[in-house]
Amino acid sequence: MPSSAVSVRNRKTPGRYADGNGLYLVVDDSGAKCWILRTVVTGKRRDIGLGSVRPVSLADARDEATRLRGRHHDGVAQSETQRGTSRSAPVRAGAGVRSSVAECGGE
């Protein structure tokens, strides 16, 4: 379980490592590291890529995961809330989210 920036930096073995509350550090076979938020959107499990560990720190990943969990729990599309519109729309699969390690920058 990555509990500090040092443990994230030192993690080398490929796999998916839980940080808690649906946030995972994914290390692929090449050593690339990426943050993934596993959540349920309109009754379906989704893995949402939050980015590579280089530009996205552990603290930033935790903050973003908390923010996205709240939005997806409410069933409001991320693009709708960013535009500030009052209309709510169900979140669709792939609606502005990255779903794989390769799509999140691969580092």
Secondary structure, DSSP 4 states (H G I P E B T S, - for coil): ---SHHHHHH--SSEEEEEETTEEEEE-TT--EEEEEEEEETTEEEEEEEEETTTS-HHHHHHHHHHHHHHHHHT--HHHHHHT-S---PPPTTSS-B-STGGGT--
